[in-house]
């Protein structure tokens, strides 16, 4: 694992090629991953239950990509660091109350 790389976990719109083209200006290369202890009811949130799992993709991104993603996400979503099932430390957007 390279700690200098930046990763973005996506389970929604950022998985779509058209959204990636719109937000990042290109399609991102990613691999399947998941968040353990999270659920999707109705949005991704920590559940604290280890059997809960949200499947998605992890994309390697740049600081500029994260800034573009910040601008794309609604104001009630915040970027948070999480550990994925594969062990990567990745950013994910979580809805704030």
N, C-alpha and C positions, 0 to 999 in steps of 0.2 A: 504494500500500500504506500503510495506516495502522498505524504502529508502536504505537499505544495500544490497539489491539484485541487481544483474546486469541482464539486459535484452538486447536481440538482436532482432531487427525487420528484418524479411526476407521476400522477395517477389520473390526471384529468386532461385538460385542454393542451398542456404542453407536450403530450404524447402525439398530438395531431401534426402531421407534416405541414399543413397550411398555416397553423398557428405558429409553428417554429419559423417558417419563412417570413411571416408577418413580423414577429417579435425580434428574431435573431438575425434575419436576413439569409438564413441557410437552414438546412436540415441538420439536426444534431445526431451524432452517433451515440447510441446508448445500449444498455444491457438490462435484462429483466432483474428486478430486485423487489424487496418488500420492506414494509415497516411492521415490526412485531410489537404488539402491545398498543396498536392503534386500530380504530374502527372508522367506518364511513357512514355515519348516521346523523344527518344527511351529508355532512362534510367530514373531511379527515380530521380526526382529533385523537389525542391519547386516551386510551381506555383503561390502562393499568392492568388489563387482563392478557396474560401471556399467550393465550390461545387465539386472541384476535390478531388479524393480519390484514394489511392493505397491500395488494400487489400493484406494481407499477414498473417504472423504468428509471434508471439512473443515467444521467447524461453528464459528461465532462464539459464544463463551461468555463468562461473567463469572467473576470470582474465586470467587463462591459456587458456580457450576457446577463449577469445578475442585476445590473442596473436597469437593463431593458425589461427584465422580468418584473422588477419592482414597479416600474412604470405601468406595466400591463395589468398587474393584479389590482383588484379593487382595494380601496383604502382600509377595509376591515379585515384584510389578510396581512399577516406579518411573516417574514422569512425567519425560520428557526432552524437550528442545527439539530440533526437527529443521526442516530447510528442505524444503518440499514441492516437487514438480515445477513447480508454478505460481509458486514463489518466496516463498510465505508462510512465516513462522516460526511453527510450530505445536507444541503439546504432543502427545506420543504416549506411551502406556504400553508400556514394554519390560520383558520378563521379566528378572529378575536371576538370575545363577547361584547 
